[in-house]
Amino acid sequence: MTERDALNHHVEADEEVEQQRRALSWNEAKKPFLLSVAAATAIVLAVLAGYWLGQPKYPSDDSVDAGFARDMSSHHAQAVNMSMVVRAKDVANDVKTLAYDIATTQENQRGQMMSWLQQWDLPLAVSGERMAWMKKTGHNHAGLPQGQMLLPDGRMPGMASTAQLRQLENSDGKAAEILFLQLMIVHHRAGVDMAKAAQSSGDQPRVVRLARSMVEGQSGEINLMTDMLKKRGATPWPAAS
């Protein structure tokens, strides 16, 4: 090898070493950047995971929660109406007070249930068969055959008929008191059956809590109204009247 060839060989070797040094320097320089990108990606993924996991799970249109909210809202509406009718009559103060309590409590509960349906982006009106949700729970209405969720004329159990409502509107005094108490006991019994079904089979905690409070509240009012009837020389009607 000539002196010139040796010189060229050393130059090429030096250039190769320099290239390797530059490559190592570039890799070292990239490390903080790559670590920052990895950290940022991990944060974004964690935020997205938390977002999706934190999204509320809303009930479906045919769920127990939605069905209960719709049907109980309608059930409550009639109780509120009957209470306001009797409260405007010449009746005893204990009946007026009870009617006011029922009307205000159930109207408040109706508001809660209707707001849930709106929040869940579900229709407020029933599109299918009433009480279909309760059939799925395995619960039943007292006084009706197993699996029968509606009265023969299509009313929800506990709901007063058109003739009974007309009779309440046309009555007064003690007769109105007795009729109101008898109608409302039947109404409450069915409401308790519905609430027990939702309490045991609902998925939404707030639905279960409200159903439990209905069971407790209306059961207590049934006992109270039974005593009020007894003082008036009357008794409750049988179930599913």
C-alpha positions in Angstrom: 0.0 0.0 0.0 1.4 3.4 -1.0 1.6 6.3 1.4 -1.3 8.0 -0.5 -3.5 4.9 -0.2 -2.8 4.7 3.5 -3.7 8.3 3.9 -7.0 7.8 2.0 -7.8 4.8 4.2 -7.3 6.8 7.3 -9.5 9.6 6.0 -12.3 7.1 5.1 -12.0 5.5 8.6 -12.2 8.9 10.2 -15.3 9.8 8.2 -17.0 6.5 9.2 -16.3 7.2 12.8 -17.6 10.7 12.5 -20.8 9.4 10.9 -21.3 6.9 13.7 -20.7 9.7 16.2 -23.3 11.9 14.5 -25.8 9.1 14.4 -25.4 8.4 18.1 -25.7 12.1 18.9 -28.9 12.4 16.8 -30.4 9.3 18.6 -29.5 10.9 21.9 -31.1 14.2 20.8 -34.3 12.4 19.8 -34.8 10.6 23.1 -36.3 13.5 25.0 -38.6 14.3 22.1 -39.7 10.6 21.7 -40.3 10.3 25.4 -42.4 13.5 25.4 -44.5 12.1 22.5 -45.0 8.8 24.3 -46.0 10.6 27.5 -48.4 12.9 25.7 -49.9 9.9 23.8 -50.4 8.0 27.1 -52.1 11.0 28.7 -54.5 11.4 25.7 -55.3 7.7 25.8 -55.9 7.9 29.6 -58.2 10.9 29.2 -60.2 9.2 26.4 -60.5 6.0 28.4 -61.7 8.0 31.4 -64.2 9.9 29.3 -65.7 6.8 27.8 -65.7 4.9 31.1 -67.3 7.9 32.8 -70.1 8.2 30.3 -73.5 7.4 32.0 -75.2 4.3 30.9 -78.8 5.2 29.9 -81.6 2.7 29.9 -83.1 1.5 26.6 -86.7 2.3 25.5 -88.0 -1.1 26.5 -86.2 -1.2 29.9 -87.8 -1.6 33.3 -86.5 1.9 34.2 -88.1 3.6 31.3 -91.3 1.6 31.4 -91.8 2.3 35.1 -91.1 6.0 34.6 -93.7 6.3 31.9 -96.5 4.2 33.4 -96.0 5.4 36.9 -96.2 9.0 35.7 -99.6 8.3 34.1 -100.7 6.5 37.3 -99.6 9.4 39.4 -101.4 11.9 37.1 -104.8 10.4 38.0 -104.0 10.3 41.7 -103.1 14.0 41.5 -106.4 14.8 39.7 -108.6 12.9 42.1 -106.9 14.6 45.1 -107.5 18.0 43.6 -111.1 17.2 42.9 -111.9 16.1 46.5 -109.8 18.9 48.0 -112.1 21.4 46.4 -115.2 19.9 48.0 -116.9 20.4 51.3 -115.0 17.6 53.1 -113.3 17.1 56.5 -109.9 18.6 57.1 -108.1 15.3 57.5 -109.2 14.4 53.9 -108.2 17.8 52.6 -104.8 17.4 54.2 -104.3 13.9 52.9 -105.4 14.9 49.4 -102.9 17.8 49.4 -100.0 15.6 50.5 -100.8 13.0 47.8 -101.1 15.7 45.1 -97.9 17.5 46.0 -95.8 14.3 46.5 -96.9 12.5 43.4 -96.7 15.6 41.2 -93.1 16.1 42.4 -92.4 12.4 41.6 -93.9 12.8 38.2 -91.6 15.7 37.5 -88.6 13.6 38.4 -89.6 10.6 36.2 -90.5 12.8 33.2 -87.1 14.6 33.5 -85.3 11.2 33.5 -87.0 10.2 30.3 -85.9 13.5 28.7 -82.4 13.1 30.0 -82.3 9.5 28.6 -83.5 10.9 25.2 -86.5 8.6 25.3 -90.2 9.4 24.3 -92.4 10.5 27.2 -95.5 8.7 25.8 -95.9 4.9 25.8 -95.6 3.6 22.2 -96.2 -0.1 23.0 -98.2 -2.1 25.5 -98.6 -0.5 28.9 -97.1 -2.4 31.8 -95.0 -4.7 29.5 -91.9 -3.8 31.5 -93.5 -5.2 34.7 -94.3 -8.5 33.0 -90.5 -8.9 32.5 -89.8 -8.6 36.2 -91.9 -11.6 37.2 -93.9 -9.5 39.6 -97.7 -9.5 39.5 -100.6 -7.3 40.6 -102.6 -8.5 43.5 -106.0 -9.7 42.5 -105.1 -10.4 38.9 -104.1 -13.7 37.3 -100.3 -14.3 37.0 -98.9 -12.4 34.0 -102.0 -10.2 33.5 -100.8 -6.6 33.7 -104.0 -4.8 32.7 -107.6 -4.8 33.8 -110.1 -6.4 31.3 -111.1 -3.0 30.0 -107.4 -2.0 29.3 -106.9 0.2 32.4 -103.7 -0.1 34.4 -104.5 -1.7 37.8 -105.5 0.8 40.4 -106.8 3.4 37.9 -110.3 4.6 38.5 -112.8 4.1 35.7 -114.5 7.0 33.9 -117.7 6.2 35.7 -115.9 6.2 39.1 -114.3 9.6 38.4 -117.6 11.0 37.4 -119.2 9.7 40.6 -116.4 11.4 42.7 -116.9 14.7 40.9 -120.7 14.5 41.6 -120.4 13.5 45.3 -119.9 15.7 48.3 -119.4 15.6 52.1 -119.0 12.2 53.7 -119.9 10.3 50.6 -117.1 12.0 48.7 -114.7 11.3 51.6 -115.5 7.6 51.6 -115.4 7.3 47.8 -112.1 9.1 47.6 -110.4 7.0 50.3 -111.7 3.8 48.7 -110.5 4.8 45.2 -107.1 6.0 46.5 -106.5 2.8 48.5 -107.0 0.7 45.3 -104.8 3.2 43.4 -102.0 3.0 46.0 -102.1 -0.8 46.2 -101.4 -1.1 42.5 -98.8 1.7 42.7 -97.0 -0.3 45.5 -97.0 -3.4 43.3 -95.4 -1.4 40.4 -92.9 0.2 42.7 -91.8 -3.1 44.2 -91.2 -4.5 40.7 -89.1 -1.4 39.8 -87.2 -1.6 43.1 -86.2 -5.2 42.6 -85.5 -5.1 38.8 -84.5 -1.5 37.9 -80.9 -0.8 36.8 -80.8 2.9 37.5 -80.0 3.6 41.2 -82.2 6.7 41.3 -85.1 4.7 39.9 -84.6 2.1 42.6 -84.4 4.8 45.3 -87.6 6.5 44.2 -89.4 3.2 43.9 -88.4 2.3 47.4 -89.7 5.6 48.7 -93.0 5.0 46.9 -93.4 1.6 48.5 -92.8 3.0 52.0 -94.8 6.2 51.5 -97.9 4.7 49.8 -97.9 1.7 52.2 -98.1 4.1 55.1 -100.9 6.1 53.4 -102.9 2.9 52.8 -102.8 2.2 56.5 -103.8 5.7 57.3 -106.7 5.7 54.8 -108.0 2.4 56.1 -108.2 3.9 59.6 -110.0 7.0 58.1 -112.5 4.7 56.4 -113.1 2.8 59.7 -113.9 6.0 61.5 -116.5 6.7 58.8 -118.0 3.2 59.1 -116.6 2.0 55.8 -114.0 -0.5 54.5 -111.6 -0.6 51.6 -112.6 -2.3 48.4 -111.0 -5.6 47.4 -107.8 -5.6 45.3 -108.0 -5.0 41.5 -111.4 -3.2 41.9 
